[in-house]
């Protein structure tokens, strides 16, 4: 059941809407997301990988019944990849068609104007979000982009408008709900953070992780959910290259269920360790420390 964008009157309403689509948000996160929605401010979510930052944006779009538009950041990303670009192959074909159909010299001004119409514009995620709002715009892993892209993004999100020289101004009728995520591989500049609401996402506590497992895997037994959640929490305190997140917790539990296991013992853990640990060094360190020790809690 979807919740109307306008029907969210309190953080509890939003938490309930997220709950109905399978995302269990604590009070702090539900409040931050509600304020971002009502104040028209971006929500900047930082935290370790696997804490549910990206999943939050997906759940918000589903719960609110709007489109999710994702901008995946990476090193070297620029404005043309994020905002818009021109479809040069189609423009070239159009120009050749004009030349072929002309009975005399081609008017260069008319030809140029026809080349830069809306049908030749390739809308990238930022422009699509401005045109299609209300929507949820996910700017994923902003910490992977460079300083120049941050400054560009700051300008677009601050005004919710962009000017295309050939076509004019595009302004969002309703500001998109923007969720920016960062795994903190580098510090994002204060100028961007100041314009956002901020929330740090922790890994869920034991009770909430069990609840997440039972929500995402309805057939899981209480004992298996408790054992998996407890073992994953102990793995997160170990010296691992990549501590498991909630996604790995779900994968591990699902792998065990697929094998018909109703509880987690050392043999089952050894057979399915690749579902929760994704580095050889982490798996070797865990096995060397003893799987019985991992499960003893």
C-alpha positions in Angstrom: 0.0 0.0 0.0 1.5 3.3 -1.1 1.2 6.6 0.8 0.5 9.8 -0.9 3.3 12.4 -0.9 0.9 14.9 0.7 -0.5 12.4 3.3 2.7 12.2 5.4 1.9 14.5 8.3 4.4 13.2 10.9 7.6 11.1 11.2 5.4 8.2 12.4 3.4 8.3 9.2 6.5 8.0 7.1 7.9 5.3 9.4 4.7 3.4 8.9 4.8 3.8 5.1 8.4 2.6 5.0 7.5 -0.4 7.3 4.7 -1.4 4.9 7.3 -1.7 2.1 9.7 -3.7 4.2 12.1 -1.0 5.4 12.3 -0.7 9.2 13.5 2.9 10.0 14.2 3.9 13.6 12.8 7.1 15.0 15.8 9.2 14.1 16.0 8.2 10.5 12.2 8.5 10.0 12.3 12.0 11.5 15.3 13.1 9.2 13.5 11.7 6.1 10.2 13.4 7.1 11.9 16.8 7.6 13.7 16.4 4.2 10.4 15.8 2.6 8.5 18.6 4.3 11.3 21.2 4.2 12.4 20.5 0.7 16.0 19.9 1.8 18.3 17.1 0.6 19.0 14.3 3.1 22.7 13.5 3.4 23.1 9.9 4.7 26.5 8.8 5.8 27.5 5.4 7.2 29.4 2.2 6.7 28.6 0.2 3.6 25.6 -2.0 4.1 23.7 0.1 6.6 20.8 0.7 4.3 21.5 4.2 2.8 20.7 3.3 -0.7 17.8 1.0 0.3 16.3 4.0 2.1 15.9 6.0 -1.1 14.4 2.9 -2.9 11.9 2.4 0.0 11.0 6.1 0.1 10.1 6.0 -3.6 8.1 2.9 -3.2 6.3 4.0 -0.1 5.4 7.4 -1.5 4.4 6.0 -4.9 6.8 8.1 -7.0 9.6 7.3 -9.4 13.1 6.7 -8.1 15.8 8.4 -10.2 19.4 7.3 -9.5 22.6 9.2 -10.1 25.5 6.9 -9.5 28.6 8.9 -8.7 32.1 7.8 -9.7 35.5 9.3 -10.2 35.5 11.7 -13.1 31.7 12.2 -13.4 30.8 15.5 -15.0 27.8 17.7 -15.8 27.0 16.0 -19.1 26.7 12.6 -17.4 24.5 14.0 -14.6 22.4 16.7 -16.2 22.0 16.4 -20.0 23.7 15.8 -23.3 22.9 16.1 -26.9 22.2 13.0 -29.1 24.9 13.7 -31.6 24.3 10.6 -33.8 20.6 11.6 -34.3 21.6 15.2 -34.9 24.0 14.1 -37.6 21.3 11.9 -39.3 18.8 14.8 -39.1 21.4 17.2 -40.6 22.0 14.7 -43.5 18.2 14.4 -44.0 18.0 18.2 -44.2 20.8 18.4 -46.8 19.3 15.6 -48.8 15.8 17.2 -48.9 17.0 20.7 -49.6 16.3 22.1 -53.1 18.8 24.8 -52.7 21.5 26.1 -50.3 20.7 25.0 -46.7 20.0 27.9 -44.3 22.6 27.3 -41.6 20.7 29.2 -38.9 17.5 27.3 -39.5 19.5 24.0 -39.6 21.3 24.8 -36.3 18.1 25.7 -34.6 16.4 22.5 -35.6 19.4 20.5 -34.3 18.9 21.7 -30.8 15.3 20.9 -30.2 14.0 18.9 -27.2 13.8 15.7 -29.2 17.6 15.6 -29.5 18.1 16.2 -25.8 19.2 13.3 -23.7 18.0 14.0 -20.1 20.3 12.6 -17.5 19.2 11.9 -13.9 19.4 15.5 -12.5 17.3 17.0 -15.4 14.9 14.1 -15.3 14.4 14.7 -11.5 13.6 18.4 -12.1 11.2 17.6 -14.9 9.4 14.6 -13.3 9.1 15.8 -9.7 7.6 14.8 -7.3 10.1 12.0 -7.3 13.0 10.6 -5.2 16.4 11.5 -6.5 19.2 9.2 -5.2 22.7 10.7 -5.5 24.6 7.6 -4.6 28.2 7.6 -3.2 28.8 11.3 -3.6 32.1 10.8 -1.9 33.4 9.1 -5.1 32.9 12.3 -7.1 35.4 15.2 -7.2 35.3 18.7 -5.8 34.2 20.3 -9.0 31.2 18.0 -9.3 30.2 18.7 -5.8 30.2 22.4 -6.5 28.0 21.8 -9.6 25.6 19.6 -7.7 25.4 22.2 -5.0 24.2 24.8 -7.5 21.6 22.6 -9.1 20.1 21.3 -5.8 20.2 24.7 -4.2 18.0 26.3 -6.9 16.1 23.2 -8.2 16.5 24.8 -11.6 18.9 24.6 -14.6 19.3 26.7 -17.7 19.9 24.9 -21.0 21.3 27.6 -23.3 19.4 26.3 -26.4 16.1 25.7 -24.7 15.8 28.0 -21.6 15.2 27.4 -18.0 13.9 24.1 -16.5 12.5 24.5 -13.0 11.1 21.8 -10.8 7.4 22.4 -10.0 7.9 20.4 -6.8 11.4 19.9 -5.4 12.4 16.2 -5.7 13.1 14.4 -2.4 16.9 14.1 -2.7 18.9 11.5 -0.8 22.7 11.7 -1.0 24.7 8.8 0.3 28.4 8.6 1.3 30.5 5.7 2.5 33.0 8.3 3.8 35.8 7.3 1.6 36.6 11.0 1.7 35.1 14.0 3.5 32.4 15.8 1.6 32.8 19.6 1.7 31.0 21.6 4.4 29.2 23.7 1.7 27.3 20.8 0.5 26.6 19.4 4.0 25.3 22.8 5.2 22.5 22.7 2.6 21.4 19.2 3.6 19.8 17.6 6.6 22.3 15.0 8.0 21.9 11.5 9.4 24.5 8.9 10.3 23.2 5.4 9.7 24.5 2.7 12.1 24.2 -1.0 11.7 20.9 -2.1 13.3 20.9 -3.4 16.8 20.3 -7.1 17.4 16.5 -6.8 17.9 16.0 -4.7 14.7 18.3 -6.9 12.6 16.3 -9.9 13.6 13.1 -8.0 12.7 14.6 -7.1 9.3 15.5 -10.7 8.6 12.0 -11.9 9.5 10.4 -9.1 7.4 12.6 -9.8 4.3 12.5 -13.6 4.7 9.0 -14.5 6.0 9.7 -18.2 6.3 12.8 -17.9 8.5 12.5 -19.3 12.0 13.1 -17.3 15.1 16.2 -19.4 16.1 17.9 -19.1 12.7 17.2 -15.3 12.5 18.6 -14.8 16.0 21.7 -16.9 15.3 22.5 -15.2 12.0 22.0 -11.7 13.4 24.2 -12.5 16.4 26.9 -14.0 14.3 26.9 -11.0 11.9 27.2 -8.6 14.8 30.2 -10.5 16.0 31.8 -10.4 12.5 31.3 -6.6 12.5 33.5 -6.3 15.6 36.3 -8.4 14.1 39.2 -6.9 12.2 37.8 -7.5 8.7 38.5 -5.8 5.4 34.8 -5.6 4.7 32.5 -6.1 7.7 29.1 -7.5 6.5 26.1 -5.2 6.2 22.4 -5.9 6.4 22.4 -7.1 2.8 25.0 -9.8 3.6 23.0 -10.7 6.7 19.9 -11.3 4.5 22.0 -13.2 1.9 23.4 -15.5 4.6 20.1 -16.3 6.1 18.6 -16.9 2.7 21.5 -19.2 1.7 20.9 -21.2 4.9 17.2 -21.5 4.2 17.8 -22.6 0.7 19.9 -25.4 2.0 17.1 -26.4 4.3 18.9 -25.4 7.5 16.8 -24.3 10.5 19.8 -23.4 12.6 23.3 -22.1 12.2 26.1 -24.5 13.2 29.8 -24.6 12.3 29.3 -26.9 9.3 26.5 -24.8 7.9 28.6 -21.6 8.5 31.6 -23.1 6.7 29.5 -24.1 3.7 27.8 -20.7 3.4 30.5 -18.3 4.5 30.8 -16.8 1.0 27.3 -15.4 1.4 28.4 -13.1 4.2 32.1 -12.5 3.7 33.3 -11.3 0.3 37.1 -11.2 0.8 39.3 -14.3 0.9 41.3 -12.7 3.7 38.2 -12.2 5.8 37.0 -15.7 5.3 40.4 -17.2 6.2 40.7 -15.0 9.3 37.2 -16.0 10.5 37.9 -19.7 9.9 41.3 -19.5 11.7 39.6 -17.8 14.7 37.2 -20.7 14.9 33.6 -20.9 13.6 32.5 -22.4 16.9 33.8 -19.2 18.6 31.8 -17.1 16.1 28.6 -19.0 16.9 29.2 -19.3 20.6 27.3 -16.2 21.5 
